[in-house]
Amino acid sequence: MRHHLKILIALFIGGFIMSSSAWSADLREYQWKNRILLVFSPTASDPGYAAFADAVSSRSYDVKDRDLVLFWVLEKGPSRLEGQPLSQEDAQDLRRRFRIKTGRFTVILIGKDGGVKMMREDRAELQEIFDLIDSMPMRQREMKKKGRIQ
C-alpha cells in the first residue's frame, strides 16, 4: 500500500512539473500582472513580422518597462512565448480564440485587465502600441509611482 502511494505521489509531482512552466498560453495567468502582445504571422520571414521583431529587439527596455509579455505565433515554424517554445496546440488555440485569418500578420494588445486594447492587421507600429499603453490609467499610475510623471 505504501509503495503504491509513493508511486502515485511521484507520478503526480512529475506530471505537475512537466506541465508547468514559467510561462503559459493561458492568458488569465497574466491578468493584472502583465500586458500581452500577441504577434501572429504566417512565417518568421513575413515582412511585417520581421520589421516588428526588429523594433521589439531594439526597444527591449521599453517593452519590459511596460510589463509586456510577447507571444510570437507562427502558422509555419516554431512559435515562442518570451523566447521559450510554445506548443503547436497552444499556437493553434490562440489563432482560433482570436479568429486570426490564415496568411495574415496580426498584432493584438491585451491590457492588464484582460481586455483587447488594439488589433492591427498587416502592419503594426511599436510606438503606436507604446503610446496607447502610456495613455492608459493603470500605466499612468505606474509611471507616477516610478517618478516619471507628476
Residue pairs with C-beta under 8 A, 6 or more apart in sequence:
21 84
22 82
22 84
23 69
23 81
23 82
23 84
24 81
25 71
25 81
25 86
25 87
25 90
25 91
25 93
25 94
27 36
27 110
27 114
28 114
30 36
30 69
30 110
30 112
31 112
31 113
31 114
32 112
32 113
33 67
33 112
34 67
34 68
34 69
34 112
35 66
35 67
35 68
35 69
35 109
35 110
35 111
35 112
35 133
36 68
36 69
36 70
36 71
36 108
36 109
36 110
37 68
37 69
37 70
37 71
37 107
37 108
37 109
37 110
37 129
38 71
38 73
38 94
38 98
38 106
38 107
38 108
38 110
39 49
39 52
39 53
39 70
39 71
39 72
39 73
39 106
39 107
39 124
40 73
40 74
40 94
40 95
40 98
40 100
40 104
40 105
40 106
40 107
40 108
41 48
41 49
41 72
41 73
41 74
41 75
41 105
41 106
42 74
42 75
42 76
42 102
42 103
42 104
42 105
43 49
43 74
43 75
43 76
43 77
44 50
44 53
44 74
44 77
46 105
47 105
48 105
48 122
48 123
48 124
49 105
52 105
52 107
52 124
52 126
53 72
55 125
55 126
56 63
56 70
56 126
59 126
59 130
62 130
63 70
66 130
66 133
66 134
66 139
67 112
67 142
68 133
69 81
69 82
70 81
70 82
71 79
71 80
71 81
71 86
71 94
72 79
72 80
72 81
72 86
73 79
73 86
73 91
73 94
73 95
73 100
74 91
75 95
75 102
75 103
78 85
78 86
79 85
79 86
79 87
79 88
79 90
79 91
80 86
81 90
94 100
98 106
98 108
98 119
100 106
101 121
104 121
104 122
105 121
105 122
105 123
105 124
106 119
106 120
106 121
106 122
107 118
107 119
107 120
107 124
107 129
108 116
108 118
108 119
108 120
109 116
109 117
109 118
109 119
109 129
109 132
109 133
110 116
110 117
111 117
111 136
111 138
112 138
113 138
117 132
117 133
117 136
118 128
118 129
118 132
133 139
134 140
134 143
140 149
143 149
144 150
